């Protein structure tokens, strides 16, 4: 989920311009990720609903995390920047929650208080034998080249892998 604003050369000038000086750009992208977990959907879903568990696998140790897991509830992650990286703020609003079946939420990612991405995410939990088949689909609007869609997909894949590790330890 990290990205930085890099000056872009202007072919009509000897000076470089920043994304703020260029025309606003918008890129749309959709991706889906699938995972198989050995635990039943109720257990996998619980790792999304429990604020302590979710903070471990989603937010990371150096981040602030708040979770109000209910329709209309909000989630916020604040990850301080370091080494020149921007401070990242990820805010979500939950619109639909069907226990052990589905979660739908809308999120915004900010880099140093500049809106980078807005997305709609749907997570499905389907029984698969004794385990769970998880399908996450995200539709994103990426603003002004701040976060390439591939970064978001890679970051989301990484935290689904962290969810797997969380489920193995609990």
C-alpha positions in Angstrom: 0.0 0.0 0.0 3.0 2.3 0.0 3.7 4.7 -2.8 5.4 8.1 -3.2 4.8 11.1 -5.4 7.7 11.2 -7.8 8.2 14.3 -10.0 7.3 13.6 -13.6 9.3 15.2 -16.4 7.3 17.6 -18.6 8.5 17.2 -22.3 7.7 20.9 -23.0 9.8 22.3 -20.2 13.3 22.0 -18.8 11.7 21.9 -15.3 10.1 19.0 -13.7 6.4 19.2 -12.6 4.8 17.4 -9.7 1.6 15.4 -9.9 -0.2 18.4 -8.3 0.7 20.6 -11.2 -0.5 18.1 -13.9 -4.0 17.4 -14.9 -5.7 15.0 -12.5 -5.7 11.4 -13.7 -7.9 8.5 -12.8 -7.3 4.8 -13.4 -9.8 2.1 -12.6 -8.8 -1.5 -11.9 -10.4 -4.6 -10.5 -8.7 -7.7 -9.1 -9.8 -10.9 -7.3 -7.7 -13.0 -5.0 -8.6 -16.4 -3.7 -7.4 -18.3 -0.7 -8.1 -21.7 0.9 -8.1 -22.0 4.7 -8.3 -25.2 6.6 -10.7 -23.7 9.1 -14.5 -23.3 8.8 -15.9 -20.0 7.5 -17.0 -19.0 11.1 -13.3 -19.0 12.3 -11.9 -17.2 9.2 -14.7 -14.6 9.5 -14.0 -14.1 13.2 -10.4 -13.1 12.4 -11.9 -10.1 10.4 -14.4 -9.2 13.1 -12.1 -9.4 16.2 -10.3 -6.0 16.6 -7.3 -7.6 18.3 -6.8 -10.4 15.8 -7.4 -8.0 12.8 -4.8 -5.5 14.1 -2.2 -8.3 14.2 -2.6 -9.6 10.6 -3.9 -6.4 8.9 -2.4 -3.3 10.5 1.0 -4.5 11.7 2.9 -3.7 14.9 3.9 -0.1 14.2 0.4 1.1 13.2 -2.6 2.5 15.0 -5.7 0.5 14.4 -9.4 1.1 15.3 -12.2 -1.3 14.2 -16.0 -0.9 14.7 -17.1 -4.1 12.8 -20.8 -3.6 12.0 -22.8 -2.2 9.1 -22.1 1.5 9.2 -19.0 0.9 11.3 -15.6 2.2 10.5 -12.0 0.9 10.4 -8.9 3.1 10.5 -5.2 2.2 10.2 -2.5 4.8 10.6 1.0 3.8 9.6 3.7 6.4 10.3 6.1 7.1 7.4 9.8 6.4 7.8 12.9 6.7 5.7 11.1 9.2 3.4 8.0 7.1 3.0 4.7 9.0 3.5 2.4 8.4 6.5 -0.4 6.2 5.3 -4.0 6.4 6.5 -6.5 3.7 5.5 -10.1 4.3 6.3 -13.0 2.0 5.6 -16.8 2.0 6.1 -18.6 -1.3 6.3 -21.8 -1.5 4.3 -22.8 -5.1 4.4 -21.8 -7.9 6.9 -23.4 -11.4 6.7 -21.6 -13.4 9.4 -19.4 -16.2 8.0 -20.6 -15.4 4.5 -19.8 -11.9 3.2 -18.3 -8.5 4.0 -18.6 -5.4 1.8 -16.7 -2.2 2.5 -15.6 1.0 0.9 -12.1 2.3 1.6 -9.9 5.3 1.1 -6.1 5.4 1.2 -4.3 8.6 2.0 -0.5 9.2 1.7 0.5 12.2 3.8 -3.2 13.4 3.8 -3.5 13.3 0.0 -6.2 11.0 -1.3 -4.6 8.2 -3.3 -7.1 5.5 -3.8 -10.8 4.8 -3.3 -12.1 1.2 -3.5 -15.0 -1.1 -3.0 -14.1 -4.5 -1.6 -16.3 -7.7 -1.3 -15.1 -10.7 0.7 -16.9 -14.0 0.4 -16.5 -16.9 2.7 -17.6 -20.2 1.2 -17.5 -23.6 2.8 -15.1 -26.0 1.1 -15.1 -29.4 2.7 -13.9 -28.9 6.2 -12.4 -25.5 5.3 -13.1 -22.1 3.7 -12.7 -20.8 0.2 -12.2 -17.0 0.5 -12.8 -14.8 -2.6 -11.8 -11.1 -2.3 -12.7 -8.8 -5.1 -11.6 -5.1 -5.1 -12.7 -2.4 -7.6 -10.4 0.6 -7.3 -10.1 4.1 -8.4 -6.5 5.2 -8.4 -5.9 8.9 -8.4 -3.0 10.9 -10.0 -0.6 8.0 -10.3 0.0 7.8 -6.6 -0.6 4.1 -6.2 -0.3 1.7 -9.2 -3.0 -1.0 -9.1 -0.4 -3.7 -8.9 0.8 -2.3 -5.6 -2.6 -2.7 -4.1 -3.1 -6.2 -5.4 0.4 -7.2 -4.0 -0.3 -5.6 -0.6 -3.7 -7.2 -0.4 -2.2 -10.6 -1.2 0.4 -10.1 1.5 -2.2 -9.4 4.2 -4.3 -12.4 3.1 -1.1 -14.4 3.6 -0.7 -12.8 7.1 -4.3 -13.8 7.8 -3.3 -17.4 7.0 -0.4 -17.1 9.5 -2.8 -15.6 12.1 -5.2 -18.5 11.7 -2.4 -21.1 12.2 -1.4 -19.5 15.5 -4.9 -19.1 17.1 
